[in-house]
Every structure is written in C-alpha cells, then in structure tokens.
C-alpha cells in the first residue's frame, strides 16, 4: 500500500506541474521554483509533514520535498544555533543531495559530448 500512496501523491504533483506547463504561460523554471517555495511554505504551515507521512517518497522526492527539507533544516538549526541557523540550516540539511547533483552532473558531462540543438 505504501508504494501505491507514493505513486498517487507523486503522480498528482507531477500531473499538476504538467497542467501548469500546458495551460499557463509560466516557464518550467518558474514552476520548479514555485514547487520549492510551495514546499517551504506548506512545511512552515505544518501541512506538508502529514503528506510526507502519508505519501512517503511521493512527497519527499519531488521539488516540493526539497523545499520541505530546506524548511526542516532551517527550523532545526534555528532551534540549536539561534538566528545564525537561518543562514546555515537549509544548506546543511540538503548538502548530500546538492553534492550528488553536482557530482553526477559533472560525471555525465565528462562522459558524453554535448550536441547543439537544431
């Protein structure tokens, strides 16, 4: 059942993104930024954690989950370090994912030769 809930929630988030791409003039970059921001805001309001509890990876893997991770990191760092935690908490919490994205992006760029569009 856990896989079905993850599929449903993740699919719903992806379908919403596709609808925004198809039906609005928003660029994909604006939609992606909006997803991260929505994850932060929903986490701050206490709405996103119940979605994570219900949908598991369906809530944590999409970009809204990244926003939730940043908000959780900031909340934890502020509780431990005070105001300085606002600056360090999000990056510390997301350091593993950011490092992996940079590493694998560099790795793939080194292996494959890019081709111009057209």
N, C-alpha and C positions, 0 to 999 in steps of 0.2 A: 504494500500500500504506500510505503514511503516513496518509492520510485514514481508511482502514479501522481502523488501530490506534487513532487518536484517537477514532473513533466507538465502538469496542468498550470502551476504557477509560473514556471519559466516560460512556457509557451504563451501564456497570457501576456507577460511582459514583452516578449518578442513580437507578438501579434500587435500589441498596442504601438510599439515602435514602428512596425511596418505600416500600420494605418496612418501614423503621423507622417511618414515619408511619402506615402501615396496621396494623401488628402490635404496636406498643408504645404505651404511654401517654405517650411523650415528645412534647413540643411541638415544632413546627417550629423555634422559636428555639433550643431545646436541641440539636436535631440539627445545625443550622447551626453552632452554637458547637463542638459535638463534631467536626464536619468540619474546622474551622480548627485546633483543638487537635490532631487526628489528623495533619494536615499538618505541624504544627510537630514533633510527636514522631517521626513517620516520617522527617522530614528530619534531625532530630538523630541518629537511629539509622543514617542513611545508606541507608535503604530507599527513600525517595521519589525520589531522583535517578535511579536506574535506571528507575523508572516514567515519569519525565519524558522520559528518553532514548528509551524505547520508544514511549510514547503521545503525546508532543508536547502539543498543545493539549488533548487529552483528559485530561491530568493537570494542566496549568497553569491552565486556565480555571475549573474547579470550585473550591469553597471550600477544599478540601484544598491546591490550588495556591497560594491566598492564604497559608495557613499556612506552606507551603514557602518562599514569597517572604519572609515575615517572618523565618523562621529563617535563611535565607541572608543577609539583610541584617544581622541581628544578628551572625552569625558573621564576616562581612566587617568590620563596624565594630569588633568586639572585637579583631580582628587588627590593625587600623590605629590605634585610639584607646585600647585597653585597656578597663577596666571601664565607662567612660562610653559605650562603644558599645552596651552592653546597653540603655540608655535611648533611644538615637537611631537605631540601625541598622535596626530594623524599620520605623519610620515613614518614614525616608529612602528605603528600598527600595520602599515601597508608596505613596509620595507621589503619583505620577502617577495610579494607579488610584483612590485616595481622592479626589483633586481632581476627576477625571472624574465619579465617582459623585455628589459634592456638586453640581457644576455642572449635570449633566444632570437630577438630581433637582429642583433649583431651577427649571431651564428648563421642565421638563414641568409642574411645579406652577404656574408663572406662566401657562402657555398654557391648561391645562384647568381647568375648575371642578369641584371635588370634590362628590360627592353622598353623602348619608347612606345607610348600608345599611338595607335593610328593605323 
